[in-house]
Amino acid sequence: MIRNLFKQTLLTGQQPEPNRRRFLQTGLGACALLTLPMVATTVHAAVRRPYEKRIGFLNLHTGERTQATYWVNGRYVPESLRAINFVLRDHRTGERRMIDPDLLDILYLIQQKLGTRQEFHVISAYRSLATNAKLAEQSGGVAKNSMHTHGKAVDIRIPGRNLSDIRAAAMSLQAGGVGFYPASNFIHLDTGNFRFW
């Protein structure tokens, strides 16, 4: 091709007329190359996971709070989990149990869906077997083998937020149990099979 263009220039003494199709192809190719970094950045940003997850709790029975970054760069932070376990302990007996990190992730996702960083007000989290048995005697609504006794359930509300909005955010996750208790002003969440009441 270059040889033919060179011959044409020598024979006619004029520069050859640029090929319109070739010109358009070259231009489109250049545009595509310019947009590749932008597309790569957009795709990368879409699949990037959050670097850290932070969550806050206020235990309504003890007045104790924690604001904890419990997950950083793909790993749970043991010190933060211990701080959360302490605040969410059985306030009647002082017993602690590891709160299921999946439960923390559910709460974190609810915050994201609601667009809030407000702390959760906790009515009940971990319950010892003794506490659970005592509550079951007083109320027919307490399960004998409650998820609370395994550190897999929490009863919460968020100040200034409608319970129905919290419930809708939790239901949209389709993860774990979602109990709606408007008369008592709390939502129950657990890490069992998806169900609701």
C-alpha positions in Angstrom: 0.0 0.0 0.0 2.8 2.4 0.9 4.6 1.5 -2.3 1.5 2.3 -4.3 1.1 5.7 -2.6 4.7 6.4 -3.3 4.3 5.5 -7.0 1.2 7.7 -7.3 3.1 10.7 -5.8 6.0 10.2 -8.2 3.8 9.8 -11.3 1.4 12.6 -10.7 3.5 14.9 -8.5 0.5 15.3 -6.1 -0.2 13.8 -2.7 -2.8 11.0 -3.0 -6.3 11.8 -1.7 -6.7 10.3 1.7 -8.9 7.2 1.9 -12.0 8.2 3.7 -12.8 4.7 5.1 -9.2 4.3 6.4 -9.4 7.8 8.0 -12.6 6.9 9.8 -11.3 3.6 11.0 -8.1 5.2 12.4 -10.2 7.9 14.1 -12.6 5.4 15.7 -9.7 3.2 16.8 -8.0 6.1 18.5 -11.3 7.0 20.3 -11.7 3.5 21.5 -8.1 3.5 22.9 -8.8 6.7 24.7 -11.9 5.3 26.4 -10.3 2.0 27.5 -8.8 3.4 30.7 -12.1 5.0 31.7 -14.0 1.7 31.0 -11.5 -0.3 33.0 -11.7 2.2 35.9 -15.5 2.0 35.9 -15.6 -1.8 35.8 -13.0 -2.0 38.6 -14.9 0.5 40.7 -18.1 -1.5 40.2 -16.6 -4.8 41.5 -14.5 -3.2 44.3 -15.6 -4.2 47.7 -15.7 -1.7 50.6 -12.3 -1.5 52.3 -13.8 -1.5 55.7 -17.1 -2.1 57.5 -18.0 0.0 60.5 -21.0 -0.4 62.8 -22.2 1.1 66.1 -24.4 -0.1 68.9 -26.0 1.3 72.0 -27.1 -1.2 74.6 -30.3 0.3 76.0 -30.1 -1.7 79.2 -26.5 -0.8 80.2 -26.0 2.5 78.3 -22.8 1.1 76.9 -21.8 2.0 73.3 -19.3 0.9 70.7 -18.4 2.2 67.3 -16.3 -0.5 65.7 -14.6 -1.1 62.4 -15.2 -4.8 62.5 -14.0 -5.8 59.0 -11.0 -4.5 57.1 -9.6 -5.5 53.8 -11.5 -8.8 53.7 -10.9 -9.8 57.3 -12.8 -9.5 60.5 -11.0 -7.5 63.2 -10.7 -9.6 66.4 -10.4 -6.6 68.8 -13.6 -5.0 67.3 -15.5 -8.3 67.5 -14.5 -8.5 71.2 -15.8 -4.9 71.8 -19.1 -5.8 70.1 -19.4 -9.0 72.1 -19.0 -7.1 75.3 -21.6 -4.5 74.5 -24.1 -7.1 73.2 -23.6 -9.5 76.2 -26.4 -10.8 78.4 -26.9 -7.7 80.6 -28.7 -9.8 83.3 -25.9 -12.3 83.8 -22.8 -10.6 82.3 -22.2 -13.7 80.1 -20.7 -13.1 76.7 -20.8 -15.1 73.5 -19.3 -14.5 70.1 -21.9 -12.6 68.0 -22.2 -14.2 64.6 -20.2 -12.1 62.1 -22.9 -12.9 59.5 -25.4 -11.0 61.8 -23.1 -8.0 61.8 -22.9 -8.1 58.0 -26.7 -8.2 57.8 -26.9 -5.1 60.0 -24.2 -3.4 58.0 -26.1 -4.0 54.7 -29.3 -2.7 56.3 -27.4 0.5 57.1 -26.2 0.7 53.5 -29.8 0.2 52.2 -31.1 2.9 54.5 -28.2 5.3 53.8 -27.4 5.8 57.4 -24.5 5.4 59.8 -26.6 5.8 62.9 -25.9 3.3 65.7 -28.3 0.5 66.4 -30.3 0.7 69.6 -30.2 -2.9 71.0 -33.0 -4.3 73.1 -31.7 -7.8 73.2 -28.7 -9.6 71.6 -27.0 -12.5 73.3 -29.0 -14.3 76.0 -27.7 -16.9 78.3 -29.8 -20.1 78.6 -30.9 -19.0 82.1 -32.0 -15.6 80.9 -33.8 -17.1 77.9 -35.6 -19.7 80.2 -36.8 -16.9 82.5 -38.1 -14.8 79.6 -39.8 -17.8 78.1 -41.7 -18.3 81.5 -42.9 -14.7 81.3 -43.8 -14.6 77.7 -45.1 -17.1 75.1 -43.2 -15.3 72.4 -39.7 -16.4 73.5 -38.5 -19.6 71.8 -36.9 -22.2 74.0 -34.0 -22.7 71.6 -33.8 -19.0 70.7 -31.2 -17.8 68.2 -30.3 -15.3 70.8 -28.7 -18.0 72.9 -26.3 -18.8 70.1 -25.3 -15.2 69.4 -27.1 -15.3 66.1 -30.0 -12.8 66.8 -30.5 -9.2 67.8 -33.6 -7.0 68.5 -32.9 -3.5 67.3 -34.3 -0.1 66.3 -32.7 2.9 64.8 -33.6 6.3 66.3 -35.6 8.5 63.9 -36.3 5.6 61.5 -39.6 3.9 60.9 -39.6 0.3 61.9 -41.4 -0.5 58.6 -38.4 1.0 56.6 -35.9 -1.1 58.6 -38.1 -4.2 58.1 -38.3 -3.5 54.3 -34.5 -3.1 54.1 -34.0 -6.4 56.0 -36.6 -8.2 53.9 -34.9 -7.0 50.7 -31.8 -8.9 51.7 -33.7 -12.2 51.9 -31.1 -13.4 54.5 -32.1 -14.7 57.9 -35.2 -14.1 60.0 -37.0 -10.8 60.2 -39.5 -10.3 63.0 -41.7 -7.1 63.1 -42.8 -6.0 66.5 -44.3 -2.5 66.2 -46.1 -2.6 69.6 -42.7 -3.2 71.3 -40.9 -0.9 68.8 -38.2 -3.3 67.6 -37.2 -5.5 64.7 -35.8 -9.0 65.3 -33.0 -10.1 63.0 -31.2 -13.5 62.9 -28.9 -15.6 60.7 -31.3 -18.5 60.4 -33.1 -19.4 57.2 -34.9 -16.6 55.5 -38.4 -16.2 57.0 -40.5 -13.4 58.4 -43.3 -12.7 60.8 
